[in-house]
Amino acid sequence: MNCRKCEMEPVIVVSGNRMCRRHFVHNLERKAMLTIRKWGLLKGRKSIGVACSGGKDSLAALNIMSKIADKDRNLELTALAIDEGIGGYRSHTLKDLRAFCSREKIPLRVFSFREEFGFTLDRAVKKSRETPCSICGVLRRYLLNRKARELGFDVLVTGHNLDDEVQSILMNQFRRNMPAMARMGPLPGIVESGGFVKRAKPLFFVSERETAAYSFLNSFLGRYIECPYAEGSFRNTIREFINRVEDAHPGSKSGVLNSFLEVLPSLRQAYKGRRLGACRRCGEASLKGECRACSILDTLRAKNMNKGGKK
Amino acid sequence: MKIDVFLERENRKERVELPGKANVGNMLDRLGLVREAVLAVRGGILVTEDAPLKEGDKLKILSVVSGG
């Protein structure tokens, strides 16, 4: 059976449609560009940061943004990366990212936990009772936002894909975290704040399998490497579960995502009253008096994280 | 027919024996893999699950879960 649009051999089946390499790449990029247009991800924005880990999703997002910036000379693109200090993992993905940015002539800024906080994630994990994903998630988001603001980005594009979003929807449901659910979407957030740099997710409707195929076909799918802390995480459990459901009942992931989008306006209405203030410690935007990052950093610093020993 | 498979995530090779008429999807099922979580590559080219297999084929299975 050929590609649904031409005589070429198909390389992937998306939503029941066989696609050759050329039509699949075109279709994925078009899907991302439609998301950007429909949800106004770049509307009125000039300085664009792209949060990159060097993994397949962020490189796919960066590649698409680079194509858009090539056509729209008003856009200024910068890749922004955080080195959390995860031995045997992050250095490999950052190497891929540096090679990509150098080849595509995209400015890259890298900031590390070690320089900004005085410790690596590997060291923090040994000293804290929090899960690695909790520490990393909070401190990474905090640093990305702070650096994006300091660098003057109007928006921070991330490589979050459909699978990431479906996992988050289910995780928020299991944990009954409706405020977090209300903040989700291709252009997340409910309240505007000068402290928070708006995030944008052009791959919101693109599955993880599609971004992997896109990265493979564009020769930037590196060798298999996964965060050593991912095993056994709640997200991983949900990911495996939803992939099995999708295999047995194709279209389930899209079903979850689109059901969520149907109720999103009501959710945002319900939670829009919450006022965003500033953390009394660091001044970063926060819903509470003190932000989660400061609370985690306090706990870790109380354990003399910054003094002596191997960081 | 016998098919040689390299599972990149596990960094392991496996020889799979399948009936005369089989496709990539049948091979993935035989290996107990979740189709949604993998991509199959033959001769450096991505192949769909309904692509027919032939004796002596060599396939590489990529996990779509990586990076981040």
Interface residues (C-beta under 8 A of the other chain):
Chain A: M1 E9 P10 V11 I12 V13 R18 R21 S53 G54 G55 K56 D57 S58 T93 E208 R209 T211 A212 A213 F216 L217 L221 G222 R223 Y224 I225 E226 C227 A230 R239 E240 N243 R244 E246 D247
Chain B: E8 R9 V34 R35 E36 A37 L39 V41 I45 L46 V47 T48 E49 D50 L62 S63 V64 V65 S66 G67 G68
